[in-house]
């Protein structure tokens, strides 16, 4: 009996300490600031850190991970003995005589005090409860990958909006300059028309161009407001009314090739792997449901009829036992559950195949887009240089009287339009680089290729 008591006390005190306590994941690593520092823009990283502190989606993702962790702990608690203290008191009144042969017990009343410590434990002989905990632990890992995915998506969206905001401001400034230039051209055409030196059609064409430029400016201003409002929501800051940014930015170098194995770093890839493992555990759990379960129970305490004598040796109470249980007929419930879990496993395998194909497609699409954006940007630079040379030549001709002021303004207009294309394509280069980063699962794909080259 003393051994039993000692065992119960040991389980009560020391078994909870056996729960493995993992260190809390430092979620700031999900931001991958080393990658964003490549853009050499403190304002960009500052907005990303602001989102880390304030964005509701990130907070919800973090809470989901913590909830999954608590569910895992609840499952582990079922692997441990359950010990409860259930004290009781009752007052008995017997109003009729009780006979035991010739012995007669007259009417009586008495008190009954019970102070039991009760232990129940499902002896996990088949390891079913352990498998359930492992399955829920994988669910916790899945929630963590979802959280990481939320970080990658959010930071990528912030960066994309940030560069689009720079692009919008540069295009607006460019467009305003174009409009002022076009107003000058319209004014000069009006003078020519009034002097009878040009037909009305030339004046109308220039006025029409001015209207189109002004409409484009309005669309640019609207687009900037949309980007700004979206950016404020992403960083979760209600106090800001404007997003400060640098007027220019550096470009991220795109490697010549990217190994498709990089998709193994994606959160959805790891998540699907965990789902497959979890589905495998669930199938094994469903199989073990056909086996009998064994409930071990025991009780120690005191049972006395007088409160003053409750802790005396004569009132000691103890019992222990094992209760095996085997379901004989459940109406096909367990068999259906097993078949269902097997189907879930097969479905998860199909999800995995589709996810791999989709991930490779996204990676290839973003890589091709980056290459095309780079070529377009290089072509835009060459075009801008040509227009710049033409504009400089036009200026020289203007100085010697070989070209009119109006023709020189047209050359300046062509230069501004070439600059507009250069601004757009430059932004597209970094947006493509961000898309590759997102498609690669938030990994610095330039370092990944270098590491593979060294292997």
C-alpha positions in Angstrom: 0.0 0.0 0.0 2.8 2.4 0.8 4.3 1.7 -2.7 1.0 2.6 -4.3 0.8 5.8 -2.3 4.3 6.7 -3.2 3.6 6.1 -6.9 0.5 8.3 -6.9 2.4 11.1 -5.2 5.2 10.8 -7.6 2.9 11.0 -10.6 1.1 14.0 -9.1 4.2 16.0 -8.4 6.8 15.1 -11.0 4.9 13.9 -14.2 3.7 17.4 -15.1 7.3 18.5 -15.1 8.0 16.0 -17.9 6.1 18.2 -20.4 8.7 19.4 -22.9 8.7 23.2 -22.8 10.0 24.5 -26.1 11.4 27.9 -26.4 9.0 30.4 -27.9 9.8 31.1 -31.5 11.2 34.6 -32.1 8.8 35.7 -34.7 10.9 38.7 -35.7 13.0 36.3 -37.7 10.1 35.7 -40.0 10.6 39.3 -41.2 14.0 38.3 -42.7 15.4 41.8 -42.3 18.7 40.7 -43.8 16.9 40.4 -47.1 15.1 43.8 -46.9 18.3 45.5 -45.9 19.6 44.7 -49.3 17.4 47.5 -50.6 19.5 49.9 -48.3 16.3 51.8 -47.4 15.8 52.5 -43.7 12.3 53.8 -44.3 11.3 50.6 -45.9 12.6 48.4 -43.0 11.0 50.9 -40.6 7.5 50.3 -42.1 8.1 46.6 -42.0 8.9 46.8 -38.3 5.9 49.0 -37.7 3.7 46.2 -39.3 5.4 43.7 -37.0 4.2 45.7 -34.1 0.7 46.8 -35.3 -0.7 44.6 -38.1 -3.8 42.7 -37.0 -3.3 39.9 -39.4 0.1 39.1 -37.9 -1.3 39.2 -34.4 -4.1 36.8 -35.4 -1.6 34.4 -37.0 0.5 34.6 -33.8 -2.6 33.8 -31.7 -3.5 30.9 -33.9 0.0 29.4 -33.3 -0.3 29.9 -29.6 -3.8 28.3 -29.6 -2.4 25.3 -31.4 0.3 25.0 -28.8 -2.2 25.0 -26.0 -4.2 22.3 -27.8 -1.1 20.2 -28.0 -0.5 20.7 -24.2 -4.1 19.7 -23.5 -3.6 16.5 -25.5 -0.4 15.7 -23.6 -2.3 16.2 -20.3 -4.5 13.2 -21.3 -1.4 11.1 -21.3 -0.8 11.9 -17.6 -2.7 10.5 -14.6 -5.7 12.7 -13.6 -5.8 13.2 -9.8 -8.7 14.9 -8.1 -9.7 15.7 -4.5 -13.4 15.0 -3.9 -14.3 15.6 -0.2 -17.8 14.7 0.9 -20.0 14.9 3.9 -23.4 13.3 4.5 -25.7 12.8 7.4 -27.5 9.5 7.6 -30.9 8.9 9.2 -32.2 5.4 9.6 -35.8 5.4 10.8 -36.5 1.7 10.9 -34.9 -1.2 12.7 -32.5 -3.3 10.7 -32.2 -7.0 11.6 -29.2 -9.3 10.9 -30.6 -12.6 12.2 -31.0 -12.3 16.0 -29.1 -9.0 16.0 -31.2 -5.8 15.8 -29.9 -2.4 14.9 -32.4 0.2 16.2 -33.1 3.6 14.6 -30.0 5.8 14.4 -28.4 8.8 12.8 -24.8 9.4 12.0 -22.4 11.6 10.1 -20.0 10.4 7.4 -16.8 12.3 6.5 -14.9 11.3 3.3 -11.6 12.9 2.2 -10.5 10.8 -0.8 -7.7 11.5 -3.3 -8.8 9.9 -6.6 -6.5 9.0 -9.5 -7.5 7.8 -13.0 -5.2 6.9 -15.8 -5.7 5.4 -19.2 -2.9 3.0 -19.6 -1.7 3.8 -23.1 -0.5 0.3 -23.9 -1.1 0.8 -27.7 0.4 4.3 -27.8 -2.9 5.8 -29.1 -2.8 8.8 -26.8 0.8 9.5 -27.7 -0.1 9.4 -31.4 -2.9 11.9 -30.8 -0.4 14.3 -29.2 2.0 13.9 -32.0 -0.8 14.6 -34.5 -1.7 17.8 -32.7 1.9 18.8 -32.5 2.1 18.6 -36.3 -1.0 20.8 -36.3 0.9 23.3 -34.2 3.7 23.2 -36.8 1.1 23.8 -39.5 -0.1 26.9 -37.7 3.5 28.1 -37.4 4.0 27.7 -41.1 0.7 29.7 -41.7 2.1 32.4 -39.5 5.4 32.5 -41.4 3.4 32.7 -44.6 1.5 35.6 -43.3 4.8 37.4 -42.5 6.1 36.7 -46.0 3.0 37.9 -47.7 2.7 41.0 -45.6 6.3 42.2 -45.9 6.2 41.5 -49.7 3.0 43.6 -49.9 4.5 46.4 -47.9 7.6 46.5 -50.1 5.6 46.3 -53.3 3.4 49.2 -52.2 6.4 51.2 -51.0 8.1 51.0 -54.4 4.8 51.6 -56.2 4.4 54.7 -54.1 7.9 55.9 -55.1 7.0 55.2 -58.7 3.7 57.1 -58.4 5.3 60.2 -57.0 8.0 60.2 -59.7 5.4 59.7 -62.4 3.3 62.5 -61.0 6.3 64.9 -61.0 7.1 63.8 -64.5 3.5 64.2 -65.6 3.2 67.7 -64.0 6.3 68.7 -66.0 4.8 67.3 -69.1 1.6 69.2 -68.6 3.5 72.5 -68.0 5.5 71.8 -71.1 2.3 71.0 -73.1 0.7 74.2 -71.9 3.6 76.1 -73.3 3.3 74.2 -76.6 -0.4 75.0 -76.8 0.3 78.7 -76.1 2.8 78.8 -78.9 0.4 77.0 -81.3 -2.3 79.5 -80.5 0.1 82.3 -81.4 1.0 80.6 -84.6 -2.7 80.0 -85.4 -3.7 83.6 -84.6 -0.8 84.8 -86.9 -2.1 82.5 -89.6 1.0 80.4 -89.6 -0.6 77.0 -88.8 -4.0 75.4 -89.4 -6.6 74.9 -86.6 -6.0 71.1 -86.6 -2.5 71.5 -85.2 -3.8 73.6 -82.3 -6.7 71.2 -81.6 -4.2 68.2 -81.6 -2.1 70.0 -79.0 -5.1 70.9 -76.8 -6.3 67.3 -77.0 -2.8 66.1 -75.9 -3.0 68.5 -73.0 -6.4 67.1 -71.9 -5.0 63.5 -72.1 -2.0 64.5 -70.0 -4.3 66.1 -67.4 -6.5 63.0 -67.3 -3.4 60.8 -66.9 -2.3 63.0 -63.9 -5.7 62.6 -62.3 -5.5 58.8 -62.6 -2.0 58.9 -61.2 -3.1 60.9 -58.2 -6.0 58.5 -57.6 -3.6 55.5 -57.8 -1.3 57.2 -55.3 -4.1 57.6 -52.8 -5.1 54.0 -53.2 -1.5 52.8 -52.6 -1.2 55.1 -49.7 -4.4 53.9 -48.0 -3.4 50.3 -48.6 0.0 50.9 -47.1 -1.4 52.5 -44.0 -3.6 49.5 -43.4 -0.7 47.1 -43.9 1.6 48.8 -41.4 -1.4 49.1 -39.0 -0.6 52.7 -38.1 -3.7 55.0 -37.7 -1.7 58.0 -36.8 0.3 58.4 -40.1 -1.3 60.4 -42.8 1.5 60.2 -45.3 4.2 57.7 -46.1 7.7 59.1 -46.3 10.0 57.5 -48.8 13.2 58.1 -50.7 13.0 59.5 -54.2 15.1 56.7 -55.7 16.0 53.1 -54.9 18.6 50.5 -55.8 17.9 47.4 -57.8 18.2 43.8 -56.6 20.4 41.7 -58.8 18.6 38.7 -60.3 20.7 35.5 -60.7 21.0 33.8 -64.1 19.1 30.8 -62.9 17.2 29.6 -59.8 17.1 26.0 -58.6 13.5 24.8 -58.2 14.5 23.0 -55.1 14.2 26.4 -53.4 10.4 25.8 -53.1 11.1 23.3 -50.3 11.6 26.4 -48.2 8.1 27.7 -48.8 5.7 27.6 -45.8 3.0 25.9 -47.9 5.5 23.2 -48.9 6.4 22.4 -45.3 2.8 22.8 -44.2 1.7 20.1 -46.7 4.5 17.8 -45.5 3.2 18.2 -42.0 -0.4 17.5 -43.2 0.8 14.3 -44.8 2.5 13.2 -41.6 -0.5 14.2 -39.5 -2.8 12.3 -41.9 -0.6 9.2 -41.4 -0.8 9.5 -37.6 -4.6 9.9 -37.8 -4.9 6.6 -39.8 -2.8 4.8 -37.2 -5.0 6.3 -34.4 -8.1 5.1 -36.2 -6.7 1.6 -36.4 -5.9 1.5 -32.7 -9.5 2.5 -31.9 -10.3 -1.2 -32.5 -8.1 -2.3 -29.6 -9.3 -2.4 -26.0 -8.5 0.4 -23.6 -7.4 0.0 -20.0 -8.4 2.5 -17.3 -6.3 2.3 -14.1 -8.0 3.9 -11.1 -7.1 4.2 -7.5 -8.1 6.1 -4.4 -6.6 7.0 -1.1 -7.9 9.0 1.8 -9.9 8.9 5.0 -13.5 7.8 5.8 -14.7 8.6 9.3 -18.0 9.0 11.1 -16.6 11.5 13.5 -14.7 14.6 12.4 -12.3 14.5 15.3 -11.1 10.9 14.4 -10.9 11.4 10.6 -7.1 11.2 10.5 -6.6 8.2 12.7 -5.2 4.9 11.3 -8.6 3.2 11.6 -10.2 5.6 9.1 -7.7 4.9 6.3 -9.3 4.4 2.9 -7.6 3.0 -0.2 -8.4 1.0 -3.3 -7.0 0.3 -6.8 -8.2 -1.4 -9.9 -8.0 -1.8 -13.6 -11.0 -1.5 -15.9 -10.6 -2.9 -19.5 -13.0 -1.7 -22.1 -13.6 -3.1 -25.6 -16.3 -1.9 -27.9 -18.1 -4.9 -29.4 -20.5 -3.1 -31.7 -20.5 0.6 -32.7 -22.7 0.4 -35.8 -19.7 0.6 -38.2 -18.5 3.9 -36.7 -14.9 2.9 -36.2 -14.6 1.2 -39.6 -16.0 4.3 -41.3 -13.7 6.6 -39.4 -10.7 4.5 -40.5 -11.8 4.6 -44.2 -12.4 8.3 -43.9 -8.9 8.9 -42.5 -7.4 6.9 -45.3 -9.2 9.0 -47.8 -8.0 12.1 -46.1 -4.4 10.8 -46.4 -4.9 10.2 -50.1 -6.4 13.6 -50.6 -3.5 15.2 -48.8 -1.1 13.5 -51.1 -2.9 15.0 -54.1 -2.8 18.4 -52.5 1.0 18.0 -52.1 1.4 17.1 -55.8 -0.7 20.2 -56.8 1.2 22.4 -54.4 4.6 21.4 -55.9 3.4 22.1 -59.4 1.9 25.4 -58.4 5.0 26.5 -56.5 7.3 25.7 -59.4 5.0 27.6 -61.7 4.9 30.7 -59.4 8.7 30.6 -59.1 9.3 30.2 -62.9 6.7 32.9 -63.7 8.3 35.4 -61.3 11.8 34.6 -62.5 10.7 35.1 -66.2 9.0 38.3 -65.3 12.1 39.5 -63.5 14.2 38.8 -66.6 11.8 40.5 -68.9 11.6 43.5 -66.6 15.4 43.7 -66.5 15.5 43.7 -70.3 12.7 46.3 -70.6 14.5 48.5 -68.1 17.8 48.3 -70.0 16.0 49.1 -73.2 14.3 52.0 -71.5 17.7 53.3 -70.4 19.0 53.1 -73.9 15.9 54.8 -75.2 16.3 57.6 -72.6 19.9 58.1 -73.6 19.0 58.4 -77.2 16.2 60.9 -76.5 18.7 62.8 -74.2 21.2 63.0 -77.1 18.5 64.2 -79.4 17.4 66.8 -76.9 21.0 68.0 -76.5 21.4 68.2 -80.3 18.1 70.1 -80.5 19.4 72.6 -78.0 22.5 73.2 -80.0 20.5 73.6 -83.2 18.2 76.0 -81.3 21.3 78.1 -80.3 22.4 78.5 -83.9 18.9 79.1 -85.2 18.6 75.8 -87.1 15.6 74.6 -85.0 12.5 76.3 -83.7 11.6 76.7 -80.0 8.5 74.6 -80.6 10.5 71.8 -82.1 12.9 72.0 -79.1 10.0 71.7 -76.7 8.8 68.6 -78.6 12.2 67.1 -78.1 12.0 67.8 -74.4 8.5 66.2 -74.3 9.9 63.0 -75.9 12.6 63.0 -73.3 10.1 63.2 -70.5 8.0 60.4 -71.9 11.2 58.2 -72.2 11.9 59.1 -68.5 8.4 57.9 -67.6 9.1 54.5 -69.2 12.3 54.3 -67.4 10.6 55.0 -64.0 8.0 52.3 -64.6 10.4 49.6 -65.8 12.8 50.3 -62.9 10.0 49.7 -60.4 8.9 46.6 -62.2 12.4 45.2 -61.7 12.2 45.4 -57.9 8.6 44.2 -57.9 9.7 41.1 -59.8 12.5 40.6 -57.3 10.0 40.7 -54.5 7.8 38.2 -56.3 10.7 35.8 -56.6 11.4 36.3 -52.8 7.7 35.5 -52.1 7.7 32.5 -54.5 10.8 31.1 -52.9 9.2 31.1 -49.4 10.9 34.2 -48.0 14.4 33.0 -48.8 17.3 35.1 -50.1 17.5 33.2 -53.4 20.8 34.9 -54.3 22.6 33.3 -51.3 20.8 30.1 -51.9 22.3 29.8 -55.3 25.7 30.7 -54.0 25.5 28.1 -51.3 24.5 25.4 -53.9 27.4 26.5 -56.1 29.8 25.9 -53.2 28.5 22.4 -52.5 
